[in-house]
């Protein structure tokens, strides 16, 4: 019960306090707007005049839908005049709060100011024109070139650069004709190599060098004719690859040449001159057995 009475007294006190500041007296303070109808984006000014002996309580500048853009204060013989100008940012009904003043221990307040804001001024006498169809504008080459001039210059420069590159390339092509590679005649090279070994008698001064050249001639030529990588294989590996492809006589001739070459190159052994000549003869016979058809005539 005591709590209820205390709450009731508090509400009564607040009501009486509010009632004290609702007194209006234009001789103490008054406020008015320069208009009650306005459009979005326009300005509205609030003018307040109050007794210079009173204590003014100005409301906040933050009013929904507006922004304060200008403020001024002026003093006359009997009044202080304050003017606030707001920019309207929203439509609908804008409410400007009361201004309050305290004079001789009593509280006074102005009335709230309402401003109706619309998108455009309402005037029933205005006659609107009918909606007109979009106007068709014909093609204008000059305006088109002015609009796309950057792209046109880029395209022109690209064409010029392409022409220059093509001319330089064609000029170089004429100055440097293509050299057609003549296919190698491995058979002729092999026979010429054998003839050179026989003529120079390399085995008399450098048996190792002789067998290196002879082995390379045989491996390279026969490898090209058979399609087998004989030059990359050891003697035993190459014989295994040829075992089912050559005759026994061909295998024996091939083995005779390479075993003596390995013996002289790696074991640093010595063989008779007759064996040097025999290896040369067998190499020539083996190469002739695989002579291409183009050399038959």
Legacy VTK file of the C-alpha trace (Angstrom):
# vtk DataFile Version 3.0
C-alpha trace
ASCII
DATASET POLYDATA
POINTS 297 float
0.000 0.000 0.000
2.823 2.387 0.863
4.537 1.627 -2.449
1.333 2.337 -4.323
0.877 5.694 -2.582
4.495 6.624 -3.261
4.082 5.808 -6.957
0.856 7.801 -7.104
2.514 10.834 -5.496
5.415 10.572 -7.959
3.081 10.526 -10.942
1.136 13.472 -9.516
4.346 15.426 -9.029
5.432 14.768 -12.616
2.033 15.831 -13.894
2.121 19.069 -11.912
5.677 19.765 -13.039
4.653 19.252 -16.657
1.614 21.416 -16.143
3.818 24.233 -14.948
5.725 24.421 -18.280
2.708 24.243 -20.529
1.752 27.858 -19.854
1.859 29.956 -23.016
2.364 33.707 -22.982
3.427 35.534 -26.138
4.791 38.396 -24.048
7.349 35.984 -22.601
8.096 33.662 -25.564
6.522 32.834 -28.912
7.601 30.889 -32.046
6.372 30.607 -35.611
7.465 29.105 -38.954
7.698 31.035 -42.189
5.397 28.452 -43.812
3.292 25.433 -42.961
3.553 23.858 -46.450
6.878 23.046 -48.023
8.456 20.695 -50.586
11.244 18.182 -50.284
14.700 19.763 -50.560
13.487 23.270 -49.647
14.168 25.235 -46.472
11.998 26.278 -43.566
12.827 28.934 -40.966
11.661 28.931 -37.330
11.647 32.339 -35.613
11.549 32.553 -31.810
11.205 35.793 -29.805
11.489 35.838 -26.017
11.862 38.247 -23.083
15.519 39.139 -22.567
15.079 38.790 -18.809
13.907 35.167 -19.128
16.083 32.067 -19.202
15.739 30.295 -22.583
15.818 26.494 -22.991
16.502 25.782 -26.653
15.477 22.331 -27.994
17.945 20.035 -29.715
19.084 20.782 -33.266
18.581 17.151 -34.303
15.072 16.997 -35.740
14.044 13.947 -37.758
13.852 14.629 -41.499
15.824 17.893 -41.342
19.291 19.262 -40.924
20.188 22.653 -39.422
21.925 24.793 -42.036
21.794 28.311 -40.556
21.262 29.994 -37.190
21.198 33.659 -36.129
20.369 35.700 -33.027
19.330 39.354 -32.894
18.415 41.717 -30.040
15.776 44.461 -30.083
14.658 46.858 -27.343
12.150 44.408 -25.897
12.970 41.016 -27.407
15.723 38.635 -28.319
14.974 37.060 -31.711
16.489 33.696 -32.655
16.119 32.250 -36.144
16.929 28.653 -37.153
16.849 27.493 -40.804
16.484 23.796 -41.632
16.919 21.856 -44.886
14.058 19.405 -45.397
15.169 15.855 -46.222
11.944 13.858 -45.858
8.281 14.090 -46.778
5.270 13.911 -44.499
4.504 15.858 -41.338
7.514 17.330 -39.552
7.103 18.334 -35.896
9.401 20.997 -34.465
9.597 20.764 -30.653
8.567 23.450 -28.186
10.858 26.210 -27.054
10.838 26.813 -23.274
11.661 29.785 -21.045
11.820 30.414 -17.284
10.771 33.892 -16.090
10.085 35.077 -12.535
10.093 31.493 -11.296
7.434 30.392 -13.764
7.899 28.161 -16.810
6.593 29.002 -20.268
6.601 27.125 -23.570
5.632 27.677 -27.196
3.321 25.433 -29.157
4.786 22.667 -31.313
5.115 23.639 -34.978
3.905 21.241 -37.704
5.143 21.472 -41.302
3.575 19.404 -44.093
6.195 18.372 -46.667
5.364 17.039 -50.135
7.434 15.991 -53.137
6.302 18.985 -55.180
4.137 22.023 -54.715
0.443 21.209 -54.998
-1.405 23.533 -57.316
-4.690 22.527 -58.822
-4.419 25.142 -61.562
-1.358 23.545 -63.099
-2.131 21.746 -66.335
0.242 18.937 -67.092
1.216 18.051 -70.634
0.523 14.615 -71.958
3.339 12.133 -72.015
5.207 12.334 -75.279
6.810 9.438 -77.108
10.567 9.172 -77.170
12.108 11.050 -80.027
14.036 8.976 -82.548
17.464 10.401 -83.247
19.050 9.368 -86.525
22.578 8.085 -86.895
25.221 10.807 -86.939
28.674 9.725 -88.083
30.409 12.732 -86.569
28.910 12.204 -83.112
29.616 8.489 -83.353
33.296 9.175 -84.145
33.556 11.666 -81.284
32.151 9.090 -78.890
34.358 6.211 -80.033
37.474 8.161 -81.057
39.706 6.382 -78.564
38.731 2.952 -79.885
39.146 4.122 -83.482
42.681 5.363 -82.807
43.572 2.099 -81.075
42.245 0.081 -84.027
44.115 2.280 -86.517
47.388 1.922 -84.617
46.906 -1.847 -84.444
46.399 -2.039 -88.213
49.503 0.086 -88.869
51.583 -2.046 -86.494
50.343 -5.234 -88.194
51.245 -3.895 -91.637
54.743 -2.926 -90.455
55.317 -6.354 -88.893
54.142 -8.149 -92.058
56.429 -6.047 -94.246
59.431 -6.673 -92.025
58.695 -10.398 -91.939
58.224 -10.637 -95.727
61.426 -8.658 -96.295
63.416 -10.982 -94.067
61.879 -13.989 -95.771
63.082 -12.708 -99.148
66.543 -11.895 -97.832
66.932 -15.235 -96.070
65.505 -17.984 -98.282
64.765 -21.226 -96.559
67.590 -23.718 -96.808
66.213 -27.126 -97.525
68.039 -29.814 -95.685
69.338 -32.550 -97.935
68.627 -35.969 -96.419
71.738 -37.807 -95.296
72.917 -40.749 -97.353
74.042 -43.027 -94.529
75.068 -45.794 -96.927
77.385 -43.506 -98.870
78.802 -42.120 -95.616
79.461 -45.634 -94.300
81.218 -46.797 -97.505
83.265 -43.581 -97.610
84.256 -44.073 -93.962
85.408 -47.647 -94.628
87.438 -46.510 -97.650
89.091 -43.813 -95.569
90.050 -46.297 -92.835
91.507 -48.662 -95.443
93.439 -45.865 -97.137
94.832 -44.252 -93.973
95.615 -47.612 -92.267
94.746 -46.109 -88.913
95.345 -49.455 -87.128
99.098 -49.097 -87.668
99.386 -46.002 -85.438
96.206 -46.012 -83.315
94.424 -49.337 -83.033
92.007 -48.040 -80.408
90.985 -45.050 -82.542
90.604 -47.374 -85.530
88.121 -49.636 -83.743
86.215 -46.674 -82.304
85.612 -45.321 -85.809
84.845 -48.764 -87.249
82.404 -49.618 -84.447
80.605 -46.289 -84.769
80.220 -46.730 -88.542
78.715 -50.185 -88.142
76.426 -49.334 -85.197
75.051 -46.089 -86.652
74.358 -47.446 -90.135
72.918 -50.812 -89.109
70.892 -49.155 -86.331
69.300 -46.811 -88.892
68.557 -49.691 -91.282
67.038 -51.972 -88.649
65.332 -49.270 -86.587
67.052 -50.526 -83.417
69.126 -48.350 -81.041
72.317 -50.339 -81.603
74.576 -47.335 -80.962
73.201 -47.054 -77.422
73.634 -50.728 -76.481
76.552 -52.849 -75.355
77.805 -55.647 -77.585
75.898 -58.366 -75.725
72.682 -56.327 -75.549
72.750 -55.503 -79.241
73.364 -59.188 -80.108
70.331 -60.151 -78.018
68.217 -57.611 -79.907
69.376 -58.975 -83.298
69.241 -62.684 -82.433
65.894 -63.440 -84.064
66.193 -60.839 -86.830
69.511 -61.666 -88.521
71.067 -64.800 -89.939
73.814 -66.622 -88.080
76.381 -65.399 -90.605
75.333 -61.776 -90.062
75.417 -62.182 -86.270
78.890 -63.755 -86.413
80.234 -60.902 -88.557
78.722 -58.299 -86.223
80.088 -60.102 -83.148
83.546 -60.458 -84.731
83.830 -56.715 -85.285
82.510 -55.558 -81.899
84.312 -58.120 -79.710
87.670 -57.108 -81.161
86.745 -53.455 -80.788
85.885 -54.022 -77.092
89.086 -56.021 -76.582
91.295 -53.253 -77.960
89.378 -50.307 -76.423
88.731 -51.602 -72.924
91.224 -54.419 -72.332
93.955 -52.586 -74.265
94.817 -55.841 -75.976
96.730 -56.359 -79.215
95.537 -58.154 -82.341
97.274 -59.044 -85.592
97.079 -56.933 -88.700
95.193 -59.743 -90.378
92.420 -59.413 -87.780
92.259 -55.668 -88.387
91.770 -56.270 -92.082
89.301 -59.116 -91.443
87.171 -56.829 -89.254
87.212 -54.191 -91.991
86.168 -56.726 -94.660
83.339 -58.124 -92.532
82.078 -54.622 -91.774
81.989 -53.805 -95.481
80.182 -57.076 -96.330
77.641 -56.513 -93.550
76.915 -52.955 -94.690
76.530 -54.087 -98.310
73.967 -56.695 -97.245
71.803 -53.856 -95.911
72.311 -51.601 -98.923
69.226 -49.466 -99.648
67.254 -50.173 -102.805
68.120 -46.692 -104.123
71.759 -47.794 -104.510
70.999 -51.012 -106.422
70.989 -49.287 -109.806
LINES 1 298
297 0 1 2 3 4 5 6 7 8 9 10 11 12 13 14 15 16 17 18 19 20 21 22 23 24 25 26 27 28 29 30 31 32 33 34 35 36 37 38 39 40 41 42 43 44 45 46 47 48 49 50 51 52 53 54 55 56 57 58 59 60 61 62 63 64 65 66 67 68 69 70 71 72 73 74 75 76 77 78 79 80 81 82 83 84 85 86 87 88 89 90 91 92 93 94 95 96 97 98 99 100 101 102 103 104 105 106 107 108 109 110 111 112 113 114 115 116 117 118 119 120 121 122 123 124 125 126 127 128 129 130 131 132 133 134 135 136 137 138 139 140 141 142 143 144 145 146 147 148 149 150 151 152 153 154 155 156 157 158 159 160 161 162 163 164 165 166 167 168 169 170 171 172 173 174 175 176 177 178 179 180 181 182 183 184 185 186 187 188 189 190 191 192 193 194 195 196 197 198 199 200 201 202 203 204 205 206 207 208 209 210 211 212 213 214 215 216 217 218 219 220 221 222 223 224 225 226 227 228 229 230 231 232 233 234 235 236 237 238 239 240 241 242 243 244 245 246 247 248 249 250 251 252 253 254 255 256 257 258 259 260 261 262 263 264 265 266 267 268 269 270 271 272 273 274 275 276 277 278 279 280 281 282 283 284 285 286 287 288 289 290 291 292 293 294 295 296
